[in-house]
Amino acid sequence: ENQIKPRRKTGFGYKVFDQGFFHKHEYRFEFESLDGESVVPTGKWLTALPDILGPSYGPGFHIFLLRSDAKAWAEHSQAVVRVRYRKAFLQGRQGNRKVIVALKMFVPKRRGK
């Protein structure tokens, strides 16, 4: 519902990640994994893979358009990270907050790591 094609196919947004309990320097995917791995690779472009929910759901990274929306979604122990996206194909809402769904996402390396 309320899903439309995005105006821009590339841009910046905000992604919520879990942080490793024993390895605070790692980001981890909140819900999904990438090729079976929950640790988020940083410093390179990532390509969304088919989801475990099946082909009808389709691959894509859900990225908040506003930092305030990402912060409102995140729990206290989660990180809100500014990311770049490419090949956005859908815009909609997640918990009444604007998100974009994209096939490519760039997560910068953590500072000082």
C-alpha positions in Angstrom: 0.0 0.0 0.0 1.2 3.6 -0.7 4.0 2.2 -2.9 5.1 4.4 -5.7 8.1 4.7 -8.1 10.7 7.0 -6.5 11.6 10.4 -8.1 15.3 9.7 -7.8 17.0 6.3 -8.4 20.2 7.4 -6.6 20.8 9.4 -3.4 21.5 9.3 0.3 19.4 7.9 3.1 19.7 6.3 6.5 19.8 2.7 7.5 19.3 1.2 10.9 21.8 -1.5 11.9 22.3 -3.7 14.9 25.7 -3.4 16.5 27.7 -6.5 17.5 27.5 -7.1 21.2 31.1 -8.4 21.5 32.4 -6.6 18.4 31.2 -3.1 18.6 33.0 -2.2 15.5 30.6 -4.3 13.3 27.3 -3.4 11.9 24.8 -6.2 11.6 21.6 -6.3 9.5 18.5 -5.7 11.5 16.3 -8.3 9.8 17.8 -9.6 6.6 21.2 -11.0 5.8 23.4 -10.7 2.8 24.3 -14.1 1.3 23.7 -15.7 4.7 25.9 -13.3 6.6 24.5 -10.8 9.1 27.7 -8.7 9.3 27.4 -5.7 7.0 30.4 -5.3 4.7 31.5 -1.6 4.6 33.4 0.5 2.2 31.9 -1.0 -0.9 28.7 -1.3 -2.9 26.4 -4.1 -1.8 23.8 -5.7 -4.1 20.5 -7.0 -2.6 20.0 -10.7 -3.0 16.7 -12.6 -3.1 15.1 -12.5 0.3 14.4 -15.6 2.4 10.7 -14.6 2.2 10.8 -15.8 -1.4 10.7 -14.4 -4.9 7.3 -12.7 -4.5 8.8 -10.3 -1.9 11.8 -9.5 -4.1 15.3 -8.2 -3.1 16.0 -4.7 -1.9 17.5 -2.6 0.9 14.9 -0.6 2.9 16.4 2.8 3.5 14.8 5.7 5.4 14.8 9.0 3.6 14.9 11.1 6.8 17.4 10.7 9.6 14.7 11.6 12.1 12.6 8.7 10.8 15.5 6.3 11.1 16.2 7.4 14.7 12.5 7.0 15.6 12.6 3.5 14.2 15.9 2.5 15.9 16.2 1.0 19.4 18.7 2.6 21.8 21.4 0.1 21.0 21.1 0.4 17.2 23.2 2.5 14.9 21.7 5.0 12.4 24.1 5.2 9.4 24.0 7.6 6.4 24.2 5.4 3.3 24.2 5.9 -0.4 21.8 4.1 -2.7 21.5 3.3 -6.4 18.8 1.6 -8.5 15.9 2.6 -6.2 12.7 1.1 -7.6 10.1 1.6 -4.9 9.1 4.3 -2.4 6.7 3.6 0.4 6.3 3.5 4.2 7.7 1.4 7.0 5.9 2.0 10.3 4.5 5.2 8.8 8.0 6.5 7.9 9.2 7.2 4.4 11.5 4.6 2.9 13.0 3.8 -0.4 13.8 0.3 -1.6 17.0 0.0 -3.6 19.0 -2.8 -5.2 22.4 -1.2 -4.3 23.6 0.3 -1.1 27.0 1.7 0.0 27.8 1.6 3.7 30.8 3.7 4.7 33.5 2.3 6.9 33.2 3.2 10.5 35.4 6.1 11.6 38.6 5.0 13.3 38.1 1.4 12.4 
